[in-house]
Amino acid sequence: MSLENAPDDVKLAVDLIQLLEEHQLPVETVLSALAIVQRDYEKKRDAASPA
C-alpha cells in the first residue's frame, strides 16, 4: 500500500513517528506525551459532541 493512498490517520501516524524519531527522545517520554495528547483530543471530541 502506498502512503499516498493511505487513510489520513495512517499518514499522520507516519509523520508523527518520523518527527519523534528524528528528535531521538526516550521512549517513555514519547509515550507520556502521546497520552497527554490523547486525553486533550478526547476532551475536545467530547466537548464537541452533542450531549
CHARMM internal coordinates of N, CA and C (Angstrom, degrees):
IC EDIT
DIST 1 N 1 CA 1.4613
DIST 1 CA 1 C 1.5295
ANGL 1 N 1 CA 1 C 109.16
DIST 1 C 2 N 1.2789
ANGL 1 CA 1 C 2 N 115.83
DIHE 1 N 1 CA 1 C 2 N 129.20
DIST 2 N 2 CA 1.4528
ANGL 1 C 2 N 2 CA 121.44
DIHE 1 CA 1 C 2 N 2 CA 177.75
DIST 2 CA 2 C 1.5236
ANGL 2 N 2 CA 2 C 109.66
DIHE 1 C 2 N 2 CA 2 C -78.12
DIST 2 C 3 N 1.3146
ANGL 2 CA 2 C 3 N 115.67
DIHE 2 N 2 CA 2 C 3 N 138.85
DIST 3 N 3 CA 1.4615
ANGL 2 C 3 N 3 CA 119.55
DIHE 2 CA 2 C 3 N 3 CA 177.66
DIST 3 CA 3 C 1.5255
ANGL 3 N 3 CA 3 C 110.26
DIHE 2 C 3 N 3 CA 3 C -61.31
DIST 3 C 4 N 1.3046
ANGL 3 CA 3 C 4 N 115.38
DIHE 3 N 3 CA 3 C 4 N -30.06
DIST 4 N 4 CA 1.4635
ANGL 3 C 4 N 4 CA 120.96
DIHE 3 CA 3 C 4 N 4 CA 178.57
DIST 4 CA 4 C 1.5282
ANGL 4 N 4 CA 4 C 111.82
DIHE 3 C 4 N 4 CA 4 C -57.27
DIST 4 C 5 N 1.3209
ANGL 4 CA 4 C 5 N 116.30
DIHE 4 N 4 CA 4 C 5 N -34.93
DIST 5 N 5 CA 1.4568
ANGL 4 C 5 N 5 CA 121.54
DIHE 4 CA 4 C 5 N 5 CA -178.56
DIST 5 CA 5 C 1.5244
ANGL 5 N 5 CA 5 C 113.19
DIHE 4 C 5 N 5 CA 5 C -99.23
DIST 5 C 6 N 1.3044
ANGL 5 CA 5 C 6 N 116.83
DIHE 5 N 5 CA 5 C 6 N 4.43
DIST 6 N 6 CA 1.4610
ANGL 5 C 6 N 6 CA 121.28
DIHE 5 CA 5 C 6 N 6 CA -177.38
DIST 6 CA 6 C 1.5238
ANGL 6 N 6 CA 6 C 110.53
DIHE 5 C 6 N 6 CA 6 C -73.68
DIST 6 C 7 N 1.3291
ANGL 6 CA 6 C 7 N 117.06
DIHE 6 N 6 CA 6 C 7 N 156.31
DIST 7 N 7 CA 1.4680
ANGL 6 C 7 N 7 CA 120.45
DIHE 6 CA 6 C 7 N 7 CA 175.36
DIST 7 CA 7 C 1.5349
ANGL 7 N 7 CA 7 C 110.41
DIHE 6 C 7 N 7 CA 7 C -62.95
DIST 7 C 8 N 1.3168
ANGL 7 CA 7 C 8 N 115.62
DIHE 7 N 7 CA 7 C 8 N 156.76
DIST 8 N 8 CA 1.4698
ANGL 7 C 8 N 8 CA 120.69
DIHE 7 CA 7 C 8 N 8 CA -177.23
DIST 8 CA 8 C 1.5239
ANGL 8 N 8 CA 8 C 112.69
DIHE 7 C 8 N 8 CA 8 C -57.61
DIST 8 C 9 N 1.3319
ANGL 8 CA 8 C 9 N 117.80
DIHE 8 N 8 CA 8 C 9 N -37.65
DIST 9 N 9 CA 1.4624
ANGL 8 C 9 N 9 CA 118.55
DIHE 8 CA 8 C 9 N 9 CA -178.63
DIST 9 CA 9 C 1.5287
ANGL 9 N 9 CA 9 C 111.30
DIHE 8 C 9 N 9 CA 9 C -66.50
DIST 9 C 10 N 1.3150
ANGL 9 CA 9 C 10 N 117.65
DIHE 9 N 9 CA 9 C 10 N -34.58
DIST 10 N 10 CA 1.4617
ANGL 9 C 10 N 10 CA 120.94
DIHE 9 CA 9 C 10 N 10 CA 177.43
DIST 10 CA 10 C 1.5257
ANGL 10 N 10 CA 10 C 109.91
DIHE 9 C 10 N 10 CA 10 C -69.10
DIST 10 C 11 N 1.3115
ANGL 10 CA 10 C 11 N 116.80
DIHE 10 N 10 CA 10 C 11 N -42.50
DIST 11 N 11 CA 1.4741
ANGL 10 C 11 N 11 CA 120.36
DIHE 10 CA 10 C 11 N 11 CA 177.75
DIST 11 CA 11 C 1.5229
ANGL 11 N 11 CA 11 C 110.70
DIHE 10 C 11 N 11 CA 11 C -59.75
DIST 11 C 12 N 1.3240
ANGL 11 CA 11 C 12 N 115.85
DIHE 11 N 11 CA 11 C 12 N -44.64
DIST 12 N 12 CA 1.4661
ANGL 11 C 12 N 12 CA 120.01
DIHE 11 CA 11 C 12 N 12 CA 179.80
DIST 12 CA 12 C 1.5185
ANGL 12 N 12 CA 12 C 110.80
DIHE 11 C 12 N 12 CA 12 C -64.42
DIST 12 C 13 N 1.3205
ANGL 12 CA 12 C 13 N 117.36
DIHE 12 N 12 CA 12 C 13 N -42.49
DIST 13 N 13 CA 1.4622
ANGL 12 C 13 N 13 CA 121.13
DIHE 12 CA 12 C 13 N 13 CA 179.04
DIST 13 CA 13 C 1.5314
ANGL 13 N 13 CA 13 C 110.77
DIHE 12 C 13 N 13 CA 13 C -59.89
DIST 13 C 14 N 1.3152
ANGL 13 CA 13 C 14 N 116.84
DIHE 13 N 13 CA 13 C 14 N -44.22
DIST 14 N 14 CA 1.4695
ANGL 13 C 14 N 14 CA 120.68
DIHE 13 CA 13 C 14 N 14 CA 179.57
DIST 14 CA 14 C 1.5250
ANGL 14 N 14 CA 14 C 109.95
DIHE 13 C 14 N 14 CA 14 C -62.91
DIST 14 C 15 N 1.3199
ANGL 14 CA 14 C 15 N 117.22
DIHE 14 N 14 CA 14 C 15 N -43.27
DIST 15 N 15 CA 1.4718
ANGL 14 C 15 N 15 CA 120.84
DIHE 14 CA 14 C 15 N 15 CA 178.41
DIST 15 CA 15 C 1.5287
ANGL 15 N 15 CA 15 C 111.05
DIHE 14 C 15 N 15 CA 15 C -61.78
DIST 15 C 16 N 1.3226
ANGL 15 CA 15 C 16 N 116.61
DIHE 15 N 15 CA 15 C 16 N -44.00
DIST 16 N 16 CA 1.4668
ANGL 15 C 16 N 16 CA 120.27
DIHE 15 CA 15 C 16 N 16 CA -179.56
DIST 16 CA 16 C 1.5273
ANGL 16 N 16 CA 16 C 111.49
DIHE 15 C 16 N 16 CA 16 C -65.09
DIST 16 C 17 N 1.3254
ANGL 16 CA 16 C 17 N 116.62
DIHE 16 N 16 CA 16 C 17 N -42.98
DIST 17 N 17 CA 1.4639
ANGL 16 C 17 N 17 CA 120.14
DIHE 16 CA 16 C 17 N 17 CA 178.06
DIST 17 CA 17 C 1.5223
ANGL 17 N 17 CA 17 C 110.31
DIHE 16 C 17 N 17 CA 17 C -59.91
DIST 17 C 18 N 1.3241
ANGL 17 CA 17 C 18 N 116.35
DIHE 17 N 17 CA 17 C 18 N -45.15
DIST 18 N 18 CA 1.4638
ANGL 17 C 18 N 18 CA 120.09
DIHE 17 CA 17 C 18 N 18 CA 179.97
DIST 18 CA 18 C 1.5277
ANGL 18 N 18 CA 18 C 110.63
DIHE 17 C 18 N 18 CA 18 C -61.47
DIST 18 C 19 N 1.3149
ANGL 18 CA 18 C 19 N 117.05
DIHE 18 N 18 CA 18 C 19 N -45.58
DIST 19 N 19 CA 1.4648
ANGL 18 C 19 N 19 CA 121.29
DIHE 18 CA 18 C 19 N 19 CA -179.80
DIST 19 CA 19 C 1.5278
ANGL 19 N 19 CA 19 C 110.93
DIHE 18 C 19 N 19 CA 19 C -61.04
DIST 19 C 20 N 1.3229
ANGL 19 CA 19 C 20 N 116.44
DIHE 19 N 19 CA 19 C 20 N -46.20
DIST 20 N 20 CA 1.4604
ANGL 19 C 20 N 20 CA 119.95
DIHE 19 CA 19 C 20 N 20 CA -178.64
DIST 20 CA 20 C 1.5265
ANGL 20 N 20 CA 20 C 111.45
DIHE 19 C 20 N 20 CA 20 C -66.54
DIST 20 C 21 N 1.3136
ANGL 20 CA 20 C 21 N 117.53
DIHE 20 N 20 CA 20 C 21 N -39.98
DIST 21 N 21 CA 1.4580
ANGL 20 C 21 N 21 CA 120.24
DIHE 20 CA 20 C 21 N 21 CA 178.86
DIST 21 CA 21 C 1.5284
ANGL 21 N 21 CA 21 C 111.99
DIHE 20 C 21 N 21 CA 21 C -66.50
DIST 21 C 22 N 1.3292
ANGL 21 CA 21 C 22 N 117.26
DIHE 21 N 21 CA 21 C 22 N -35.79
DIST 22 N 22 CA 1.4644
ANGL 21 C 22 N 22 CA 120.85
DIHE 21 CA 21 C 22 N 22 CA 178.43
DIST 22 CA 22 C 1.5259
ANGL 22 N 22 CA 22 C 111.29
DIHE 21 C 22 N 22 CA 22 C -62.22
DIST 22 C 23 N 1.3331
ANGL 22 CA 22 C 23 N 116.84
DIHE 22 N 22 CA 22 C 23 N -31.34
DIST 23 N 23 CA 1.4607
ANGL 22 C 23 N 23 CA 121.04
DIHE 22 CA 22 C 23 N 23 CA -178.85
DIST 23 CA 23 C 1.5283
ANGL 23 N 23 CA 23 C 112.55
DIHE 22 C 23 N 23 CA 23 C -85.70
DIST 23 C 24 N 1.3193
ANGL 23 CA 23 C 24 N 116.94
DIHE 23 N 23 CA 23 C 24 N -6.22
DIST 24 N 24 CA 1.4645
ANGL 23 C 24 N 24 CA 122.66
DIHE 23 CA 23 C 24 N 24 CA 176.21
DIST 24 CA 24 C 1.5317
ANGL 24 N 24 CA 24 C 111.73
DIHE 23 C 24 N 24 CA 24 C 48.94
DIST 24 C 25 N 1.3124
ANGL 24 CA 24 C 25 N 115.36
DIHE 24 N 24 CA 24 C 25 N 49.43
DIST 25 N 25 CA 1.4583
ANGL 24 C 25 N 25 CA 121.26
DIHE 24 CA 24 C 25 N 25 CA 179.56
DIST 25 CA 25 C 1.5212
ANGL 25 N 25 CA 25 C 110.25
DIHE 24 C 25 N 25 CA 25 C -83.84
DIST 25 C 26 N 1.3332
ANGL 25 CA 25 C 26 N 116.80
DIHE 25 N 25 CA 25 C 26 N 152.36
DIST 26 N 26 CA 1.4644
ANGL 25 C 26 N 26 CA 119.33
DIHE 25 CA 25 C 26 N 26 CA 175.65
DIST 26 CA 26 C 1.5308
ANGL 26 N 26 CA 26 C 110.61
DIHE 25 C 26 N 26 CA 26 C -61.98
DIST 26 C 27 N 1.3182
ANGL 26 CA 26 C 27 N 115.82
DIHE 26 N 26 CA 26 C 27 N 143.43
DIST 27 N 27 CA 1.4688
ANGL 26 C 27 N 27 CA 121.41
DIHE 26 CA 26 C 27 N 27 CA -177.11
DIST 27 CA 27 C 1.5218
ANGL 27 N 27 CA 27 C 111.20
DIHE 26 C 27 N 27 CA 27 C -55.75
DIST 27 C 28 N 1.3154
ANGL 27 CA 27 C 28 N 118.02
DIHE 27 N 27 CA 27 C 28 N -44.54
DIST 28 N 28 CA 1.4692
ANGL 27 C 28 N 28 CA 120.51
DIHE 27 CA 27 C 28 N 28 CA -177.93
DIST 28 CA 28 C 1.5300
ANGL 28 N 28 CA 28 C 111.60
DIHE 27 C 28 N 28 CA 28 C -64.00
DIST 28 C 29 N 1.3161
ANGL 28 CA 28 C 29 N 117.48
DIHE 28 N 28 CA 28 C 29 N -34.67
DIST 29 N 29 CA 1.4600
ANGL 28 C 29 N 29 CA 121.64
DIHE 28 CA 28 C 29 N 29 CA 177.21
DIST 29 CA 29 C 1.5197
ANGL 29 N 29 CA 29 C 110.12
DIHE 28 C 29 N 29 CA 29 C -64.61
DIST 29 C 30 N 1.3228
ANGL 29 CA 29 C 30 N 115.86
DIHE 29 N 29 CA 29 C 30 N -44.86
DIST 30 N 30 CA 1.4681
ANGL 29 C 30 N 30 CA 120.98
DIHE 29 CA 29 C 30 N 30 CA 179.75
DIST 30 CA 30 C 1.5208
ANGL 30 N 30 CA 30 C 110.17
DIHE 29 C 30 N 30 CA 30 C -62.78
DIST 30 C 31 N 1.3319
ANGL 30 CA 30 C 31 N 116.75
DIHE 30 N 30 CA 30 C 31 N -47.11
DIST 31 N 31 CA 1.4679
ANGL 30 C 31 N 31 CA 119.86
DIHE 30 CA 30 C 31 N 31 CA -178.44
DIST 31 CA 31 C 1.5229
ANGL 31 N 31 CA 31 C 111.49
DIHE 30 C 31 N 31 CA 31 C -63.09
DIST 31 C 32 N 1.3105
ANGL 31 CA 31 C 32 N 117.28
DIHE 31 N 31 CA 31 C 32 N -39.96
DIST 32 N 32 CA 1.4641
ANGL 31 C 32 N 32 CA 121.13
DIHE 31 CA 31 C 32 N 32 CA 177.79
DIST 32 CA 32 C 1.5261
ANGL 32 N 32 CA 32 C 110.95
DIHE 31 C 32 N 32 CA 32 C -64.14
DIST 32 C 33 N 1.3212
ANGL 32 CA 32 C 33 N 116.14
DIHE 32 N 32 CA 32 C 33 N -43.73
DIST 33 N 33 CA 1.4652
ANGL 32 C 33 N 33 CA 120.14
DIHE 32 CA 32 C 33 N 33 CA 179.45
DIST 33 CA 33 C 1.5244
ANGL 33 N 33 CA 33 C 111.00
DIHE 32 C 33 N 33 CA 33 C -65.13
DIST 33 C 34 N 1.3272
ANGL 33 CA 33 C 34 N 117.26
DIHE 33 N 33 CA 33 C 34 N -40.18
DIST 34 N 34 CA 1.4602
ANGL 33 C 34 N 34 CA 120.43
DIHE 33 CA 33 C 34 N 34 CA 179.17
DIST 34 CA 34 C 1.5244
ANGL 34 N 34 CA 34 C 111.34
DIHE 33 C 34 N 34 CA 34 C -65.00
DIST 34 C 35 N 1.3279
ANGL 34 CA 34 C 35 N 117.35
DIHE 34 N 34 CA 34 C 35 N -35.58
DIST 35 N 35 CA 1.4648
ANGL 34 C 35 N 35 CA 120.96
DIHE 34 CA 34 C 35 N 35 CA 176.83
DIST 35 CA 35 C 1.5290
ANGL 35 N 35 CA 35 C 110.37
DIHE 34 C 35 N 35 CA 35 C -64.33
DIST 35 C 36 N 1.3167
ANGL 35 CA 35 C 36 N 116.86
DIHE 35 N 35 CA 35 C 36 N -39.32
DIST 36 N 36 CA 1.4683
ANGL 35 C 36 N 36 CA 121.16
DIHE 35 CA 35 C 36 N 36 CA 177.32
DIST 36 CA 36 C 1.5225
ANGL 36 N 36 CA 36 C 110.24
DIHE 35 C 36 N 36 CA 36 C -64.23
DIST 36 C 37 N 1.3250
ANGL 36 CA 36 C 37 N 116.02
DIHE 36 N 36 CA 36 C 37 N -45.38
DIST 37 N 37 CA 1.4675
ANGL 36 C 37 N 37 CA 120.96
DIHE 36 CA 36 C 37 N 37 CA 179.03
DIST 37 CA 37 C 1.5272
ANGL 37 N 37 CA 37 C 110.12
DIHE 36 C 37 N 37 CA 37 C -61.55
DIST 37 C 38 N 1.3195
ANGL 37 CA 37 C 38 N 116.98
DIHE 37 N 37 CA 37 C 38 N -43.79
DIST 38 N 38 CA 1.4631
ANGL 37 C 38 N 38 CA 120.34
DIHE 37 CA 37 C 38 N 38 CA -179.89
DIST 38 CA 38 C 1.5272
ANGL 38 N 38 CA 38 C 110.93
DIHE 37 C 38 N 38 CA 38 C -61.04
DIST 38 C 39 N 1.3244
ANGL 38 CA 38 C 39 N 117.48
DIHE 38 N 38 CA 38 C 39 N -46.03
DIST 39 N 39 CA 1.4760
ANGL 38 C 39 N 39 CA 119.88
DIHE 38 CA 38 C 39 N 39 CA 178.78
DIST 39 CA 39 C 1.5238
ANGL 39 N 39 CA 39 C 111.03
DIHE 38 C 39 N 39 CA 39 C -60.79
DIST 39 C 40 N 1.3300
ANGL 39 CA 39 C 40 N 116.42
DIHE 39 N 39 CA 39 C 40 N -41.23
DIST 40 N 40 CA 1.4648
ANGL 39 C 40 N 40 CA 120.44
DIHE 39 CA 39 C 40 N 40 CA -179.96
DIST 40 CA 40 C 1.5223
ANGL 40 N 40 CA 40 C 110.99
DIHE 39 C 40 N 40 CA 40 C -62.23
DIST 40 C 41 N 1.3185
ANGL 40 CA 40 C 41 N 117.18
DIHE 40 N 40 CA 40 C 41 N -45.33
DIST 41 N 41 CA 1.4628
ANGL 40 C 41 N 41 CA 120.16
DIHE 40 CA 40 C 41 N 41 CA -178.36
DIST 41 CA 41 C 1.5237
ANGL 41 N 41 CA 41 C 112.05
DIHE 40 C 41 N 41 CA 41 C -72.49
DIST 41 C 42 N 1.3135
ANGL 41 CA 41 C 42 N 117.19
DIHE 41 N 41 CA 41 C 42 N -29.93
DIST 42 N 42 CA 1.4618
ANGL 41 C 42 N 42 CA 119.18
DIHE 41 CA 41 C 42 N 42 CA 175.02
DIST 42 CA 42 C 1.5301
ANGL 42 N 42 CA 42 C 110.15
DIHE 41 C 42 N 42 CA 42 C -66.93
DIST 42 C 43 N 1.3325
ANGL 42 CA 42 C 43 N 117.15
DIHE 42 N 42 CA 42 C 43 N -39.10
DIST 43 N 43 CA 1.4691
ANGL 42 C 43 N 43 CA 121.11
DIHE 42 CA 42 C 43 N 43 CA 176.71
DIST 43 CA 43 C 1.5272
ANGL 43 N 43 CA 43 C 110.35
DIHE 42 C 43 N 43 CA 43 C -63.56
DIST 43 C 44 N 1.3253
ANGL 43 CA 43 C 44 N 116.87
DIHE 43 N 43 CA 43 C 44 N -42.29
DIST 44 N 44 CA 1.4681
ANGL 43 C 44 N 44 CA 120.93
DIHE 43 CA 43 C 44 N 44 CA 178.31
DIST 44 CA 44 C 1.5271
ANGL 44 N 44 CA 44 C 110.66
DIHE 43 C 44 N 44 CA 44 C -63.33
DIST 44 C 45 N 1.3295
ANGL 44 CA 44 C 45 N 116.29
DIHE 44 N 44 CA 44 C 45 N -42.90
DIST 45 N 45 CA 1.4608
ANGL 44 C 45 N 45 CA 121.18
DIHE 44 CA 44 C 45 N 45 CA 178.49
DIST 45 CA 45 C 1.5212
ANGL 45 N 45 CA 45 C 110.46
DIHE 44 C 45 N 45 CA 45 C -62.35
DIST 45 C 46 N 1.3375
ANGL 45 CA 45 C 46 N 116.18
DIHE 45 N 45 CA 45 C 46 N -45.97
DIST 46 N 46 CA 1.4603
ANGL 45 C 46 N 46 CA 120.30
DIHE 45 CA 45 C 46 N 46 CA -177.82
DIST 46 CA 46 C 1.5269
ANGL 46 N 46 CA 46 C 112.03
DIHE 45 C 46 N 46 CA 46 C -66.65
DIST 46 C 47 N 1.3261
ANGL 46 CA 46 C 47 N 116.27
DIHE 46 N 46 CA 46 C 47 N -34.69
DIST 47 N 47 CA 1.4669
ANGL 46 C 47 N 47 CA 120.49
DIHE 46 CA 46 C 47 N 47 CA 178.39
DIST 47 CA 47 C 1.5258
ANGL 47 N 47 CA 47 C 111.14
DIHE 46 C 47 N 47 CA 47 C -69.47
DIST 47 C 48 N 1.3102
ANGL 47 CA 47 C 48 N 116.28
DIHE 47 N 47 CA 47 C 48 N -29.84
DIST 48 N 48 CA 1.4764
ANGL 47 C 48 N 48 CA 120.71
DIHE 47 CA 47 C 48 N 48 CA -179.02
DIST 48 CA 48 C 1.5197
ANGL 48 N 48 CA 48 C 112.13
DIHE 47 C 48 N 48 CA 48 C -84.18
DIST 48 C 49 N 1.3332
ANGL 48 CA 48 C 49 N 116.44
DIHE 48 N 48 CA 48 C 49 N -16.89
DIST 49 N 49 CA 1.4769
ANGL 48 C 49 N 49 CA 120.05
DIHE 48 CA 48 C 49 N 49 CA -178.01
DIST 49 CA 49 C 1.5249
ANGL 49 N 49 CA 49 C 109.82
DIHE 48 C 49 N 49 CA 49 C -77.75
DIST 49 C 50 N 1.3533
ANGL 49 CA 49 C 50 N 115.91
DIHE 49 N 49 CA 49 C 50 N 138.76
DIST 50 N 50 CA 1.4574
ANGL 49 C 50 N 50 CA 117.98
DIHE 49 CA 49 C 50 N 50 CA 176.10
DIST 50 CA 50 C 1.5292
ANGL 50 N 50 CA 50 C 110.59
DIHE 49 C 50 N 50 CA 50 C -65.81
DIST 50 C 51 N 1.2896
ANGL 50 CA 50 C 51 N 115.63
DIHE 50 N 50 CA 50 C 51 N 138.51
DIST 51 N 51 CA 1.4842
ANGL 50 C 51 N 51 CA 120.71
DIHE 50 CA 50 C 51 N 51 CA -177.04
DIST 51 CA 51 C 1.5039
ANGL 51 N 51 CA 51 C 112.05
DIHE 50 C 51 N 51 CA 51 C -81.64
END
COOR INIT
IC SEED 1 N 1 CA 1 C
IC BUILD
